[in-house]
Amino acid sequence: MASSTISGVGSGVDTQSIVKALVAAEKAPKQAQITAQQTNTTIQLSSLGTVKSALEAYRTAIDKLKDPSSFSGMAGSSSDDKKSKVTIDATASTGKYDLVVEQLATASKVSSPVYTDGASSIVNTTDEATTLTISQSGVDYNVNVPGGATLKEMREAINTQLGSKGISANVLTDASGSRLVLTSSTMGEGTDITLSGDSDLSKGATTLIHPQNAKFTIDSLAMESKSNKVDSAISGVTLELLVGDKAATTITVGANTDTLKTSVQSFVSAYNTLMTAINTQTKVTATGDAATTKSGALTGDASMRQLVSSLRNELLNSSGGGLSQMGISTDSKTGLLTLDDKAWTKAVATQSGATNIAKVFTGDAGLISRMTKSTASYVGTTGTLAQRSTDLNNKLTDLTTQQAELDRRIDSLQTSLSAKYNAMDTLVAQLNASSSSIMTTLNALNNPKSN
């Protein structure tokens, strides 16, 4: 809205424009400083957030590689996955084994007597509660059977009380009626379930399945296991026995350089993504003219220098120059990593190549663990980058305060100058009036009227 103030009525001078010019000249230097600092600080805060997100993504990516199997360089396989499955850990060694499964491990299963009225059959026809004792491996579990309890209610009671013990119950029904069937998740000889107590459920109970051990041979060596998941027969190898048909399958543990290379390449890619984010925010773009050379928002930032130094130090500290031997090199300008296929192929071709590569990355002294530890102080709500963000936010708050103080000072200056120029204009108007009166008088004296 345009000002309605009439300027310079008495003096004929546009005093309002003069006041505006003086106020603008006074405000300009400090305003330019505040605006520039607010812009730079906001850009730095955004850039810091970009690096912080990139670092968190990097830590998440390498955390997925912590599992020693990621760098085992080994793989296990079965000649028939329908009969047996194989998984390995970092301690597995190469080998080939003939597996013959004679019988699978089984769990105990028992049934109560048959009740002709189905799942709603009353299993305690008295008014007094009875007790069903379920025993397994020398441990007794007493389940209360209230007066008037049904098969369905007992199923729910057993599952609620003994589910965590590996014992479950269900109701099976056919043309003859329903019965309560108890099953154990624990397999192997000596884990029979027995029913006793004064409850009718225990009278006439029938064993449906006797628990037994898995029996199998590895290279004709007879073995047994209480479970169909066998993790001790072959070091570093876990076998899952699926069929006990006495047919032979071949278990093979051998080098798997594809998986190993995928993990190494995943590390390289994660590292390069982080370094690219840092480089983008800290790079200096030369234009040939020092006056127009452009710097990144975080160029010269101490926290960025420290972070990059921490990352590079861990690469340099990799035992025995392992990275360079497997074909990983660092670009001297960008700090990015590259994986040379020829050097990689040569590294894994030796008998211990895959094992040596795994050692570089895994374990407490491995690169993954060291990278995780060296970057830990930069993340989180109290980390270096969070503290740096807090400092920048505090600076923005201070600049907002400075802006408010400047606005108040300029408003006061404008009020003061306006008052002074208005007073001057009034004085000039008074002087002009006096001058006009004097001149009128003088003119009258110089021009007397004729008689």
C-alpha positions as CSV (number, residue, x, y, z in Angstrom):
1,M,0.0,0.0,0.0
2,A,1.5,3.4,-1.0
3,S,2.4,5.8,1.8
4,S,0.0,8.7,2.3
5,T,2.8,10.9,3.8
6,I,3.3,14.2,2.0
7,S,7.0,14.9,1.9
8,G,8.7,18.4,1.7
9,V,5.6,20.6,1.8
10,G,7.5,23.4,3.4
11,S,10.9,23.0,1.8
12,G,9.9,21.5,-1.6
13,V,12.4,18.7,-1.0
14,D,11.5,15.0,-1.0
15,T,12.6,14.3,2.5
16,Q,10.9,10.9,2.6
17,S,13.2,9.6,-0.2
18,I,16.2,11.0,1.5
19,V,15.2,9.1,4.7
20,K,14.7,5.9,2.8
21,A,18.1,6.2,1.1
22,L,19.9,6.9,4.4
23,V,18.2,4.0,6.1
24,A,18.9,1.6,3.2
25,A,22.5,2.6,3.2
26,E,22.8,2.0,6.9
27,K,21.0,-1.4,6.8
28,A,22.6,-2.8,3.6
29,P,26.1,-4.0,4.9
30,K,24.7,-5.8,8.0
31,Q,21.7,-7.2,6.1
32,A,24.0,-8.6,3.4
33,Q,26.2,-10.2,6.1
34,I,23.2,-11.8,7.8
35,T,21.6,-13.0,4.6
36,A,24.8,-14.5,3.3
37,Q,25.4,-16.4,6.6
38,Q,21.8,-17.6,6.7
39,T,22.1,-19.0,3.2
40,N,25.5,-20.6,3.7
41,T,24.4,-22.1,7.1
42,T,21.2,-23.5,5.6
43,I,23.1,-25.1,2.7
44,Q,25.7,-26.5,5.1
45,L,23.0,-28.0,7.3
46,S,21.3,-29.6,4.2
47,S,24.7,-31.0,3.0
48,L,25.5,-32.3,6.4
49,G,22.2,-34.1,6.4
50,T,23.0,-35.7,3.1
51,V,26.4,-37.0,4.4
52,K,24.8,-38.2,7.6
53,S,22.2,-40.2,5.6
54,A,24.9,-41.6,3.3
55,L,27.0,-42.7,6.3
56,E,24.0,-44.4,8.0
57,A,23.2,-46.2,4.7
58,Y,26.9,-47.3,4.5
59,R,26.8,-48.7,8.0
60,T,23.6,-50.5,7.3
61,A,25.0,-52.0,4.1
62,I,28.2,-53.3,5.7
63,D,26.3,-54.6,8.7
64,K,24.6,-57.0,6.4
65,L,28.0,-58.3,5.5
66,K,28.9,-59.1,9.2
67,D,27.8,-62.7,8.8
68,P,31.0,-64.7,8.3
69,S,29.2,-66.8,5.6
70,S,29.1,-63.7,3.4
71,F,32.8,-64.0,3.0
72,S,33.3,-67.7,3.5
73,G,34.0,-68.3,-0.1
74,M,32.5,-71.7,0.3
75,A,29.2,-73.3,-0.5
76,G,27.5,-76.5,0.5
77,S,25.1,-78.5,-1.8
78,S,23.2,-81.8,-1.9
79,S,22.8,-83.9,-5.0
80,D,19.1,-84.1,-4.2
81,D,17.6,-81.2,-2.2
82,K,14.4,-83.2,-1.8
83,K,16.3,-85.7,0.4
84,S,18.7,-83.5,2.2
85,K,19.7,-79.9,2.5
86,V,23.0,-78.3,3.3
87,T,24.1,-75.1,5.0
88,I,27.6,-74.2,6.0
89,D,29.4,-71.6,8.2
90,A,32.8,-70.0,8.0
91,T,34.6,-73.0,9.6
92,A,33.6,-75.4,6.8
93,S,36.3,-77.0,4.7
94,T,36.2,-78.4,1.2
95,G,35.1,-82.0,0.9
96,K,32.7,-84.5,-0.7
97,Y,30.6,-87.0,1.3
98,D,28.2,-89.9,0.6
99,L,25.1,-89.6,2.8
100,V,22.6,-92.5,3.3
101,V,19.6,-91.9,5.6
102,E,18.2,-95.1,7.0
103,Q,15.5,-93.5,9.1
104,L,14.4,-90.0,10.2
105,A,14.2,-88.9,13.8
106,T,10.6,-88.8,15.1
107,A,8.7,-87.2,18.0
108,S,6.4,-88.9,20.4
109,K,2.7,-88.8,19.8
110,V,-0.1,-90.3,22.1
111,S,-3.9,-90.4,21.9
112,S,-6.5,-90.4,24.6
113,P,-9.5,-92.8,24.4
114,V,-12.2,-92.1,21.8
115,Y,-15.2,-90.0,22.8
116,T,-18.3,-90.5,20.7
117,D,-19.8,-87.0,21.2
118,G,-17.0,-85.3,19.2
119,A,-14.9,-82.2,20.3
120,S,-17.7,-81.2,22.8
121,S,-17.5,-84.6,24.6
122,I,-17.3,-84.3,28.4
123,V,-14.1,-85.7,29.6
124,N,-14.8,-85.2,33.3
125,T,-18.4,-86.2,34.2
126,T,-17.9,-85.5,37.9
127,D,-18.2,-82.2,39.7
128,E,-14.7,-82.5,41.2
129,A,-11.6,-81.5,39.3
130,T,-9.1,-84.3,38.3
131,T,-5.5,-84.2,37.2
132,L,-3.9,-85.2,33.9
133,T,-0.2,-85.8,34.3
134,I,1.8,-85.5,31.1
135,S,5.4,-86.8,31.5
136,Q,8.3,-86.5,29.1
137,S,12.1,-87.1,29.7
138,G,11.6,-87.4,33.4
139,V,9.6,-84.2,33.8
140,D,5.9,-84.3,34.9
141,Y,3.4,-81.6,34.0
142,N,0.1,-81.6,35.8
143,V,-2.9,-80.2,34.0
144,N,-6.1,-79.5,35.9
145,V,-9.3,-81.1,34.4
146,P,-12.3,-79.2,35.8
147,G,-15.6,-80.9,36.3
148,G,-17.6,-80.9,33.1
149,A,-14.5,-80.1,30.9
150,T,-14.7,-80.9,27.2
151,L,-12.1,-82.2,24.8
152,K,-11.9,-78.8,23.2
153,E,-11.4,-77.1,26.5
154,M,-8.6,-79.5,27.5
155,R,-6.9,-78.9,24.1
156,E,-6.8,-75.2,24.8
157,A,-5.6,-75.7,28.4
158,I,-2.8,-78.0,27.4
159,N,-1.6,-75.7,24.5
160,T,-1.7,-72.7,26.8
161,Q,0.2,-74.3,29.7
162,L,2.7,-76.6,27.8
163,G,3.1,-74.9,24.4
164,S,6.4,-73.3,25.6
165,K,7.6,-76.8,26.7
166,G,7.2,-78.2,23.2
167,I,4.1,-80.2,23.9
168,S,0.9,-79.4,21.9
169,A,-2.6,-80.9,21.7
170,N,-5.3,-81.2,19.1
171,V,-8.6,-82.9,18.6
172,L,-8.8,-85.5,15.8
173,T,-12.2,-86.7,14.7
174,D,-13.4,-89.6,12.5
175,A,-16.6,-91.7,12.2
176,S,-16.0,-93.4,15.5
177,G,-15.7,-90.1,17.5
178,S,-13.0,-87.7,18.7
179,R,-9.8,-88.1,20.7
180,L,-7.2,-85.8,22.2
181,V,-3.8,-86.2,20.5
182,L,-0.6,-84.9,22.2
183,T,2.5,-84.3,20.1
184,S,6.0,-83.3,21.1
185,S,8.4,-81.0,19.1
186,T,11.3,-82.8,20.8
187,M,12.6,-85.7,18.8
188,G,14.8,-88.7,19.6
189,E,14.9,-91.8,21.7
190,G,13.9,-91.3,25.4
191,T,11.5,-88.5,24.7
192,D,8.3,-90.6,25.0
193,I,5.1,-88.8,26.2
194,T,3.1,-90.7,28.8
195,L,-0.2,-89.9,30.4
196,S,-1.2,-90.7,34.0
197,G,-3.2,-89.2,36.9
198,D,-6.8,-89.7,37.9
199,S,-8.3,-88.1,34.8
200,D,-10.2,-90.4,32.4
201,L,-8.1,-88.9,29.6
202,S,-5.1,-91.1,30.8
203,K,-7.1,-94.3,30.9
204,G,-6.7,-96.3,27.8
205,A,-4.3,-93.9,26.3
206,T,-2.6,-95.2,23.1
207,T,0.9,-94.5,21.8
208,L,0.7,-93.5,18.1
209,I,4.3,-92.8,17.4
210,H,7.4,-93.9,19.4
211,P,10.2,-91.4,19.2
212,Q,13.4,-92.5,17.5
213,N,16.8,-91.2,16.5
214,A,17.7,-90.4,13.0
215,K,20.1,-93.1,11.7
216,F,22.4,-92.4,8.7
217,T,25.8,-93.1,7.4
218,I,28.4,-90.6,6.1
219,D,31.0,-92.4,3.9
220,S,29.7,-95.7,5.4
221,L,30.3,-94.4,9.0
222,A,27.2,-95.2,11.0
223,M,25.8,-92.2,12.9
224,E,22.7,-91.2,14.9
225,S,21.0,-87.9,15.8
226,K,18.1,-87.0,18.1
227,S,17.1,-84.4,15.5
228,N,16.8,-84.4,11.7
229,K,18.9,-81.2,11.8
230,V,22.4,-82.5,12.2
231,D,25.1,-79.8,12.9
232,S,27.9,-81.9,14.4
233,A,28.6,-84.7,11.9
234,I,30.7,-82.6,9.6
235,S,32.6,-79.6,10.9
236,G,31.0,-76.3,9.8
237,V,28.2,-78.2,8.0
238,T,24.6,-78.5,9.0
239,L,22.6,-81.3,7.3
240,E,18.8,-81.3,7.2
241,L,17.6,-84.8,6.7
242,L,14.3,-84.9,4.8
243,V,13.8,-88.5,3.6
244,G,14.8,-91.8,5.2
245,D,14.7,-94.0,2.1
246,K,18.2,-95.4,2.4
247,A,19.1,-93.9,-1.0
248,A,22.5,-92.2,-1.3
249,T,23.0,-88.5,-1.9
250,T,26.3,-86.6,-2.3
251,I,27.1,-83.7,0.0
252,T,29.6,-81.3,-1.5
253,V,31.5,-78.4,0.2
254,G,33.5,-76.4,-2.2
255,A,34.8,-73.0,-3.2
256,N,32.1,-70.4,-4.1
257,T,34.0,-67.5,-5.5
258,D,30.8,-65.9,-7.0
259,T,29.3,-65.4,-3.6
260,L,32.6,-64.1,-2.2
261,K,33.0,-61.6,-5.1
262,T,29.4,-60.4,-4.7
263,S,30.1,-59.6,-1.0
264,V,33.4,-57.9,-1.8
265,Q,31.7,-55.9,-4.6
266,S,28.9,-54.9,-2.2
267,F,31.4,-53.5,0.2
268,V,33.2,-51.6,-2.6
269,S,29.9,-50.2,-3.9
270,A,28.7,-49.1,-0.4
271,Y,32.1,-47.4,0.3
272,N,32.0,-45.6,-3.0
273,T,28.5,-44.4,-2.5
274,L,29.5,-42.8,0.8
275,M,32.7,-41.3,-0.6
276,T,30.8,-39.8,-3.5
277,A,28.3,-38.1,-1.2
278,I,31.2,-36.7,0.8
279,N,33.1,-35.6,-2.3
280,T,30.1,-33.8,-3.7
281,Q,29.7,-31.7,-0.5
282,T,33.4,-30.9,-0.1
283,K,34.8,-30.6,-3.6
284,V,36.4,-27.4,-5.0
285,T,35.6,-26.6,-8.6
286,A,38.4,-24.7,-10.3
287,T,37.4,-22.3,-13.1
288,G,40.8,-20.8,-13.9
289,D,39.8,-17.6,-12.1
290,A,40.4,-17.6,-8.4
291,A,37.5,-15.1,-8.0
292,T,35.0,-17.6,-9.5
293,T,36.4,-20.9,-8.0
294,K,33.5,-22.7,-6.4
295,S,33.7,-24.6,-3.1
296,G,31.4,-27.2,-1.8
297,A,29.1,-26.5,1.1
298,L,31.3,-28.5,3.5
299,T,34.7,-27.7,2.0
300,G,37.2,-27.4,4.8
301,D,34.8,-28.8,7.4
302,A,36.8,-30.4,10.1
303,S,34.2,-33.2,10.7
304,M,34.4,-34.2,7.0
305,R,38.2,-34.3,7.1
306,Q,38.1,-36.5,10.2
307,L,35.5,-38.9,8.8
308,V,37.4,-39.3,5.5
309,S,40.6,-39.9,7.4
310,S,39.0,-42.5,9.6
311,L,37.7,-44.4,6.5
312,R,41.0,-44.3,4.6
313,N,43.0,-45.3,7.7
314,E,41.0,-48.5,8.0
315,L,41.6,-49.3,4.3
316,L,45.3,-48.8,4.8
317,N,45.4,-50.9,7.9
318,S,44.0,-54.0,6.2
319,S,46.3,-56.8,7.1
320,G,49.1,-57.7,4.8
321,G,48.0,-55.4,2.0
322,G,45.1,-57.8,1.4
323,L,43.0,-55.3,-0.5
324,S,45.6,-54.7,-3.2
325,Q,46.3,-58.4,-3.5
326,M,42.7,-59.1,-4.3
327,G,42.6,-56.3,-6.9
328,I,41.1,-53.5,-4.8
329,S,42.7,-50.1,-5.4
330,T,42.0,-46.5,-4.4
331,D,41.8,-43.6,-6.8
332,S,44.2,-41.0,-5.5
333,K,41.9,-38.1,-6.4
334,T,38.4,-39.3,-5.6
335,G,39.2,-41.9,-2.9
336,L,36.8,-44.3,-4.7
337,L,37.6,-48.0,-4.8
338,T,37.8,-50.3,-7.9
339,L,37.9,-54.0,-8.2
340,D,40.2,-55.4,-10.9
341,D,38.8,-58.6,-12.4
342,K,42.2,-60.0,-13.4
343,A,43.8,-59.5,-10.0
344,W,40.7,-60.9,-8.3
345,T,40.8,-64.1,-10.5
346,K,44.5,-64.5,-9.7
347,A,43.8,-64.0,-5.9
348,V,41.1,-66.7,-5.6
349,A,42.9,-69.2,-7.9
350,T,45.2,-70.2,-5.1
351,Q,44.2,-72.9,-2.6
352,S,44.0,-70.5,0.3
353,G,42.9,-67.4,-1.7
354,A,39.3,-67.4,-0.7
355,T,40.2,-68.0,3.0
356,N,42.7,-65.1,2.9
357,I,40.2,-62.8,1.4
358,A,37.6,-63.7,4.0
359,K,40.1,-63.0,6.8
360,V,40.6,-59.4,5.5
361,F,36.9,-58.6,5.9
362,T,35.6,-60.8,8.8
363,G,36.3,-61.3,12.5
364,D,36.9,-58.7,15.2
365,A,40.0,-57.4,13.4
366,G,38.4,-57.6,10.0
367,L,37.7,-54.6,7.8
368,I,33.9,-54.8,8.3
369,S,34.2,-54.7,12.1
370,R,36.9,-51.9,12.1
371,M,34.9,-49.8,9.7
372,T,31.8,-50.2,11.9
373,K,33.7,-49.1,15.0
374,S,35.6,-46.2,13.4
375,T,32.4,-44.6,12.1
376,A,30.3,-45.2,15.3
377,S,31.2,-41.9,16.9
378,Y,29.8,-40.0,13.9
379,V,26.3,-41.3,14.0
380,G,23.4,-41.3,16.5
381,T,21.8,-38.4,18.3
382,T,25.0,-37.6,20.2
383,G,27.4,-38.3,17.3
384,T,29.8,-35.9,15.7
385,L,27.5,-35.2,12.8
386,A,24.5,-34.6,15.0
387,Q,26.5,-32.2,17.2
388,R,27.7,-30.4,14.0
389,S,24.0,-30.1,13.0
390,T,23.2,-28.7,16.4
391,D,25.9,-26.1,16.1
392,L,24.6,-25.0,12.7
393,N,21.0,-24.8,14.0
394,N,22.2,-22.7,16.9
395,K,23.9,-20.4,14.4
396,L,20.7,-20.0,12.4
397,T,18.9,-19.2,15.7
398,D,21.5,-16.5,16.5
399,L,21.2,-15.1,13.0
400,T,17.5,-14.8,13.4
401,T,18.1,-12.9,16.7
402,Q,20.6,-10.6,14.8
403,Q,18.0,-10.0,12.1
404,A,15.4,-9.0,14.7
405,E,17.8,-6.7,16.4
406,L,18.8,-5.1,13.0
407,D,15.1,-4.6,12.1
408,R,14.5,-2.9,15.4
409,R,17.5,-0.6,15.1
410,I,16.6,0.3,11.5
411,D,13.0,1.0,12.5
412,S,14.3,3.3,15.3
413,L,16.7,5.0,12.9
414,Q,13.9,5.6,10.3
415,T,11.6,7.1,13.0
416,S,14.4,9.3,14.2
417,L,15.4,10.5,10.8
418,S,11.8,11.1,9.7
419,A,11.3,13.2,12.8
420,K,14.4,15.3,12.1
421,Y,13.6,15.9,8.5
422,N,10.0,16.7,9.3
423,A,11.2,19.3,11.8
424,M,13.6,20.7,9.3
425,D,10.8,20.9,6.7
426,T,8.6,22.7,9.2
427,L,11.4,25.2,10.0
428,V,12.0,25.8,6.4
429,A,8.2,26.4,5.9
430,Q,8.3,28.9,8.8
431,L,11.3,30.7,7.3
432,N,9.7,30.9,3.9
433,A,6.6,32.4,5.4
434,S,8.7,35.0,7.3
435,S,10.6,35.8,4.2
436,S,7.4,36.2,2.2
437,S,6.1,38.6,4.8
438,I,9.2,40.7,4.9
439,M,9.4,40.9,1.1
440,T,5.7,42.0,1.0
441,T,6.5,44.8,3.5
442,L,9.7,45.9,1.6
443,N,7.8,46.0,-1.6
444,A,5.1,48.1,0.0
445,L,7.8,50.6,1.2
446,N,9.4,50.8,-2.2
447,N,6.1,51.4,-4.0
448,P,4.2,54.1,-2.0
449,K,0.7,54.8,-3.1
450,S,0.1,58.0,-5.2
451,N,-1.7,61.0,-3.5
